[in-house]
């Protein structure tokens, strides 16, 4: 996408992230920018937000209910300060299915999710889980997303806002128009293998060749 550039704004080496987003994208034509959080997850559970301040779970817990179904209360939850970041983080996930060798870029529809929630249910620990979660459902009892426990004993997989690309399919939009089959690119692997053992001069020469190839592609697209 030659009309765009990007800047890395995520964590540097092992330092904690200051922002949830990883990359700032700049539209070189319109001179506008926006930030996105890059994700690469297998088909299934997908983290939408780390909820690094641990606002979400304690806030839902504060109502003292195992089931929240009052429409006005649900509306108040989504307009609360604690949920103010819901939908503001631009999540760009690559979902891969290694078994079937296919991938999909699926964008979670926060607006649709927010407008579809009719029940928020506290579910205790279960298979593969040691902490409870608040799960969000629509009026057909379809799973939408969930807020995981985020206390001091929780690790990265046990906190934040999550959904599931298998169970919440109707709340995703695929920008690749569905699944894309993939196979090993042996030529690219060979290129990397040469780069690992070549000198910096060889790298510089290769960059020059690749840059000229990209320029040729740009010229071809201009016609």
N, C-alpha and C positions, 0 to 999 in steps of 0.2 A: 504494500500500500504506500506508494511513493509520495503521496501528499501528506503523510503523517510521520512524525518522529516521536520518540519516547525518552523519558528520563526515569531512571530507577530511584524510587523514594523510600523503599523498604529498609529493612535492617541491614546494617553493615557488618559483615562477618557474623560474630556471635552476639552482638548487642541486640537488645530487645527493640522491637519496632516502636517508633513514635506514633505511626499511623497504621491503620488497618490496611490501607491500600499499598500496593507494591510499585505500581508504574503510573507515571503521569503521561498521558497521551496528548500530543500537540497537533492540532489541525493547522498545517502550514499555510493553507489557503485562507481560511476564515480567521486565523490567529486566535483561536480559542483552545482551551485545554480542559481536561477532566482526568480524574484519577480512577484507577480500577484495582481491584484485588484479584490477583491471578490465583487460580486453584487448579490442581490436577488430582482428581479423585477417581477411584474405581466406581463402577455403576452401583449406586447404593447411597449410604450416608454421605452428606455433603455439608460442611460447615459454611454457613453464610456470614457469621460474625463471631469473633472471639469473645465479644462482650467483656473486654479487658477490665472494665471497672466493676464487673459483677453486679449490674443493676437489675437484670431481667428476672432471674429466678427469685431473689429475695422479695422483689416487688410483687410478683404473682403469689408468692407464699404469704405475704402480709394480709391477704384477703381472708385467710383462714378457711378456704373452701377447697374441696377436692374436685368440684365441678363448677365452672363458671359458665352460665348459659344466658344470663340476662343481657339482652342486646345493648342496653344503655351502658352497662358496666364494661362490656367488651369494647364499645366505642370509646369510653373514657380511658381504657387501658392503652389503646392505640394512639390517643392524643396526649398521653402523659409524658412527662419529662424523661421517665425511665425508658420509654419506647420511642423516644424522639429520633433515634438513629435507625429505626426499622425502615428499610427501603432506601436509605440515603447512601449506603455503601454499594458501589458498583462492583458486583461480583462477576468475574469472567471465568467460568469453569470449563476446563477440558475434561469430559467424562470419558473414561476408557473402559473397554470390556476386553481384557487381555485374553480370556478364554476363546472368544469369538473373533479376536483380532479386528476390532472396530472401535471407532471413537465418535464423539458427538460434542459439540459446543452448545450447551443448554443454559439459557438465561432464566433464572427464577423470576417469576412475575410477582413482585412484592405487592403491587397495587391490587391485583386480583386476589392474592392471598388475604390481604387486609380486609377486603370487602366481602370475603366469603366465609370468614370464621364465624361459627355459631356456637361452638363449645370449646372450652379450654379445660382439659382434664389432667389432674395430677395422677401420674402412674408411678407406682413404687418400683424398686429395683427388680430386675427380671433377668432373663437369659442374656448373659454377656454384659450386664450392667450391675454396678454396686450402688449407684446413686439414682434418686428419682428424677423424673422429667415431667414438664408440663407439655402436653401434646395438644395441638390445635386441629380441629376438625370442621368440615363444612356441614351443610344441612343434609347431606347424603351419607354422613359418617365417614367421609373420605379424609384420610390423613393429609395435612397440609405441611406442617412444620412442627418444631419442638424447641423448647428452651431447656437446656440441660443444667443440672446442678453446677454451681460455680464457686463452691466454698474453698477453704484453705487446702483441703485434702484432694481437690479435683485436679486432674492433669488436663492437658490440652484437648483430649478427646472427651472429657467429661464436663465441659463448660461451653457456654455460648449458645448461639442460635443455629439450629441445624434443620435440614430437610432430608429427603431421600429421593433420589432421582428415579428409583423404581416405583416407589409407592405414591409419589406426588407428581406423576407424569403430566397431568392436566394443568399443573401450575408452572410448567416450564415452556419456554419457546426455544426451538432449535434454530440457530442461525446457520447451521450447516444443512438444514432441511432434512434432518434425520441422521441416521448412523452412516459413517463413512468407513468402508473397509480399508485396511492398511496392510502393507507387507514390509519386510525389511528392505531398506534402501542400501544395498551393498556398496554402491558407488560412493555414497556419502560416508559410510563407515570406513571405507578405504581411505577417503580424503582425510578423515580425522586421524586415522592410524599413521599416515605420513606426517601430519602436522605435529603429532606427539614426539616424533624423533628427528624432526628437521630443525634447522637453525632459525634465528630471528630474521636473517636475510631471506631465507626461503619463505618464511611467513609473509614478509613484506612484498616479495615478488608475487606470491599467491594472491594477496589482497589486491594488488594492482590488476591482475587478470580478472578477478571476480568483480571488481569495481567497473571495469570496461564491459563485462558481460551484462551487468545491471543497467549501465547506460544504454547499451544496445536494446535492451528490453523496453526501456523508457521511450526510446526513439520509435520503436515499432508500435507502441501504444498511442503515439501522437498522431498517427495517420487515421 
